[in-house]
Amino acid sequence: MPKGSFYHYFASKEAFGEAIINHYFSLYKTRLDVIDAQDVSAQQKLYDYFQNWYDTQQNGCDHEKCLVVKLSAEVADMSETMRKALDTGYQQTTMWLAKQIKAGWLDESVPRHDNISAESMAKRWYFAWLGASLIAKISQTNTPLAEIWQMTTTQMGR
């Protein structure tokens, strides 16, 4: 693409990066909505979400890998615009997880852990999965994902 055409559509490379991140999270939200619309327990929705994460983060590097995993460490200190877009997407995802956890407490499909809010549990799971995904990329092994999968499913009562 000629430089002039690129800058006709985007003010900068950062604006282009922000547009990619926003598009990614728009598609990601659609996937969350599909899971949310299922007529299953909240525990099953959480299980399906993390099963998808587990399945798509293993073995190799392709387009299915989480953009947040790929970009977080790289751009967080370099681009405030892209950092904010990643943060907004992460907040969207953890709010969805917290909603499912609360629903699981109500339908009694997810065990309630003492003194831990749904929001805190959602963040802990997300942080753990993000970290495990990074370590899986670094170590080129699925062991970190298997470990976090076991932890998460145990905590969700499976």
C-alpha positions in Angstrom: 0.0 0.0 0.0 1.5 3.4 -0.9 2.3 5.6 2.0 -0.1 8.3 0.9 -3.0 5.9 0.8 -2.2 4.6 4.3 -2.2 8.1 5.8 -5.4 8.9 3.9 -7.1 6.3 6.2 -5.0 6.5 9.3 -3.4 9.6 11.0 -0.5 7.5 12.2 0.8 3.9 12.7 -0.6 4.2 16.2 -4.0 5.0 14.9 -3.8 1.9 12.6 -2.7 -0.2 15.7 -5.6 1.2 17.7 -8.1 0.3 14.8 -6.7 -3.3 14.7 -7.1 -3.7 18.5 -10.6 -2.2 18.4 -11.7 -4.4 15.6 -10.2 -7.5 17.4 -12.2 -6.7 20.5 -15.3 -6.1 18.5 -15.0 -9.6 17.1 -14.1 -10.9 20.5 -17.2 -9.4 22.0 -19.3 -11.2 19.3 -17.8 -14.5 20.5 -18.6 -13.6 24.1 -22.2 -12.8 23.0 -22.5 -16.2 21.3 -21.4 -18.0 24.4 -23.7 -15.9 26.6 -26.7 -16.7 24.4 -26.3 -20.5 25.0 -29.0 -22.1 27.0 -26.6 -23.7 29.5 -25.4 -23.0 33.0 -23.1 -20.2 33.8 -20.4 -22.7 34.7 -20.7 -24.2 31.2 -20.4 -20.8 29.6 -17.2 -20.2 31.6 -15.9 -23.6 30.7 -16.6 -23.0 27.0 -14.8 -19.7 27.1 -11.7 -21.1 28.7 -11.8 -24.2 26.6 -11.7 -22.0 23.5 -8.7 -20.1 25.0 -7.0 -23.3 25.9 -7.6 -24.8 22.4 -6.5 -21.7 20.4 -3.3 -20.9 22.4 -1.6 -24.2 22.0 1.0 -25.3 19.5 2.5 -22.8 17.2 1.6 -19.3 16.2 -1.3 -18.5 13.9 -4.1 -16.0 13.5 -6.2 -17.6 16.3 -3.7 -16.6 18.9 -4.9 -13.9 21.3 -3.9 -10.4 20.1 -3.7 -9.2 23.7 -1.1 -11.9 24.4 0.9 -10.8 21.4 0.7 -7.0 21.9 0.5 -6.4 25.6 4.1 -6.5 26.5 5.2 -5.0 23.2 3.1 -1.9 23.0 2.1 -1.0 26.6 5.1 1.1 27.2 5.4 2.4 23.6 2.0 3.6 22.7 -0.5 5.1 25.1 -3.2 5.0 22.4 -2.8 1.3 21.9 -2.4 0.6 25.6 -5.7 2.3 26.3 -7.4 0.2 23.5 -6.0 -3.0 25.0 -7.1 -1.9 28.5 -10.6 -1.2 27.3 -10.8 -4.7 25.7 -9.4 -6.4 28.8 -12.0 -4.5 31.0 -14.8 -5.6 28.6 -13.6 -9.3 28.9 -13.2 -9.3 32.7 -16.6 -7.7 33.1 -18.1 -10.5 31.0 -16.3 -13.1 33.1 -17.6 -11.5 36.3 -21.1 -11.5 35.0 -20.8 -15.2 34.3 -19.4 -15.9 37.8 -22.2 -14.0 39.4 -24.7 -15.9 37.3 -23.0 -19.1 38.4 -23.4 -18.2 42.0 -27.1 -17.5 41.5 -27.7 -20.8 39.6 -25.3 -22.6 42.0 -23.2 -24.0 39.2 -20.1 -22.1 40.3 -18.8 -22.4 43.8 -18.5 -19.2 45.8 -15.0 -18.6 47.3 -14.9 -16.7 50.6 -14.0 -13.1 50.5 -13.5 -13.0 46.7 -15.7 -10.8 44.6 -16.8 -12.0 41.1 -14.8 -9.1 39.7 -11.6 -10.1 41.5 -12.1 -13.8 40.5 -12.6 -12.7 36.9 -9.4 -10.7 36.9 -7.4 -13.4 38.6 -8.4 -15.9 36.0 -7.8 -13.5 33.1 -4.4 -12.5 34.5 -3.4 -16.2 35.0 -4.5 -17.1 31.5 -2.7 -14.2 29.9 0.5 -15.1 31.8 0.2 -18.8 31.0 -0.3 -17.9 27.3 2.9 -15.8 27.4 4.9 -18.5 29.1 3.5 -21.1 26.6 4.9 -18.9 23.8 8.2 -18.5 25.5 8.7 -22.1 26.5 7.0 -23.5 23.3 5.2 -26.0 25.5 1.5 -26.4 26.5 2.4 -27.1 30.1 1.5 -23.6 31.4 -1.9 -23.8 29.7 -2.5 -27.2 31.1 -1.7 -26.0 34.6 -3.9 -23.0 34.4 -6.7 -25.1 32.8 -6.6 -27.4 35.7 -6.6 -24.5 38.2 -9.5 -22.8 36.5 -11.7 -25.8 36.1 -11.1 -26.8 39.7 -12.1 -23.3 40.9 -15.2 -23.3 38.8 -16.3 -26.6 40.3 -15.5 -29.1 37.6 
